[in-house]
Amino acid sequence: MEKSRKKFADIIDQAMVAANTMDRDELLFSYKGILYPATFCSPEVFRAMESLEARSDDIILAGYPKSGTNWVGQILNDLVGIFEKKTQNKESSMNDEELEEFPYLEIGDTGKFERMNKLPSRRVIFTHLLPENLPRSIFKSKAKILLLIRNPKDVATSFYHFSNAMSPLPSYETWDDFFVAFMTKKMPWGCYFEYISKWNKYADDENVMTITYEELKEHPVLGVKNIAAFFGFSPTEKELQIVVERSSFQSMKKNSQKTHGAFGNLLFRKGGVSDWKNHFSEDQNEKMDKAFEEHIGRTKLGRKLKYEVYCKA
Ligand SMILES: Nc1ncnc2c1ncn2[C@@H]1O[C@H](COP(=O)(O)OS(=O)(=O)O)[C@@H](OP(=O)(O)O)[C@H]1O
């Protein structure tokens, strides 16, 4: 894997190997009331995270698991790469190269944050954490946060397949078992509805921009343009096209052995909208519709998800 993200793939491979020898009930641990996979996260790392010195030019990508983090992360890294090439005359740093640190803030070792403090700007940081569990310096520094959200039915569908493919996550014998766990707050990184309602409190902040998976899928050029503008990048039309092309599902899947190692085969599954229709029973649809209405339907983020369009048969 020359000139590829070997370290990224190694961290995932090690977690997969470690998880293979663990019992199901050892796979997750609880920290401040939220479950996390023990092979990726630890209380020590959560405590060390407070030492991160966030910067106003950091690029934070926040999203609940399975919302399209790797996709939008690729877009952000490419935008930074293009910008650096133009302004610093650097060799292209488009993101197939080795990453200095694992891109998810909460995954790594306790020394990670001190090392991150020494990295040059602009840093692209992914996270699945709730806002209250992020280092306080992120909000103090006014670092810009791109909040990525996806409709709950496709998130659940994606999470189900991912849980069964990834040994570090508890697997489920049936979709029905998974659905119950998803709806009863048993997921790693917490409950989808809680995630959306907690982030909803930040949805009007000037340093927070929200984008949905579905809008990016429907209008990728416009989506990438808006993301670029929010972070102060001004790519040319041609550069925009390159970013859009490199971040298409087909391109990312094709390139995934280089960027993600064997994990790529598990991650880049379908990359579409509405696969939930192949999984949800009528009763499950009703339960999800009711929970959506009850918890987030009337919030700003809830409305942005266009539930009627993407989650009704
Ligand atoms: N380029 C591109 N275009 C469209 N969709 C994409 C793309 N890349 C990844 N994906 C899909 O995003 C889902 C994975 O989400 P995450 O990257 O957030 O997963 S993770 O929680 O960080 O592991 C997962 O969704 P499903 O295919 O529905 O399972 C991926 O296939």
The ligand as a Tripos MOL2 file, in Angstrom:
@<TRIPOS>MOLECULE
LIG
   31    33     1     0     0
SMALL
NO_CHARGES

@<TRIPOS>ATOM
      1 N1        -18.9840    8.6860   -2.0650 N.pl3     1 LIG1
      2 C1        -20.0810    8.2700   -1.4440 C.ar      1 LIG1
      3 N2        -21.3040    8.5930   -1.9290 N.ar      1 LIG1
      4 C2        -22.4320    8.1740   -1.3090 C.ar      1 LIG1
      5 N3        -22.4180    7.4080   -0.1860 N.ar      1 LIG1
      6 C3        -21.2210    7.0720    0.3300 C.ar      1 LIG1
      7 C4        -20.0100    7.4750   -0.2680 C.ar      1 LIG1
      8 N4        -19.0000    6.9770    0.4570 N.ar      1 LIG1
      9 C5        -19.5460    6.2800    1.4710 C.ar      1 LIG1
     10 N5        -20.8840    6.3270    1.3900 N.ar      1 LIG1
     11 C6        -21.8560    5.6460    2.2550 C.3       1 LIG1
     12 O1        -21.8840    6.2390    3.5530 O.3       1 LIG1
     13 C7        -22.2000    5.2180    4.5180 C.3       1 LIG1
     14 C8        -21.0710    5.1390    5.5210 C.3       1 LIG1
     15 O2        -21.1640    6.2610    6.3580 O.3       1 LIG1
     16 P1        -19.9180    6.7850    7.2070 P.3       1 LIG1
     17 O3        -18.7840    7.0780    6.3370 O.co2     1 LIG1
     18 O4        -20.4350    7.9040    8.0700 O.co2     1 LIG1
     19 O5        -19.5850    5.5100    8.1080 O.3       1 LIG1
     20 S1        -18.8010    5.5090    9.4930 S.O2      1 LIG1
     21 O6        -19.8200    5.5860   10.5550 O.2       1 LIG1
     22 O7        -17.8910    6.6290    9.5620 O.2       1 LIG1
     23 O8        -18.1380    4.1750    9.5160 O.3       1 LIG1
     24 C9        -22.3600    3.9310    3.7340 C.3       1 LIG1
     25 O9        -23.7460    3.8470    3.3850 O.3       1 LIG1
     26 P2        -24.4890    2.4930    2.9180 P.3       1 LIG1
     27 O10       -23.9450    2.1360    1.5820 O.co2     1 LIG1
     28 O11       -25.9360    2.8590    2.8630 O.co2     1 LIG1
     29 O12       -24.2040    1.4620    3.9520 O.co2     1 LIG1
     30 C10       -21.4820    4.2080    2.5300 C.3       1 LIG1
     31 O13       -21.7240    3.4070    1.4030 O.3       1 LIG1
@<TRIPOS>BOND
     1     1     2 1
     2     2     3 ar
     3     2     7 ar
     4     3     4 ar
     5     4     5 ar
     6     5     6 ar
     7     6     7 ar
     8     6    10 ar
     9     7     8 ar
    10     8     9 ar
    11     9    10 ar
    12    10    11 1
    13    11    12 1
    14    11    30 1
    15    12    13 1
    16    13    14 1
    17    13    24 1
    18    14    15 1
    19    15    16 1
    20    16    17 2
    21    16    18 1
    22    16    19 1
    23    19    20 1
    24    20    21 2
    25    20    22 2
    26    20    23 1
    27    24    25 1
    28    24    30 1
    29    25    26 1
    30    26    27 2
    31    26    28 1
    32    26    29 1
    33    30    31 1
@<TRIPOS>SUBSTRUCTURE
     1 LIG1         1 GROUP 0 **** ****
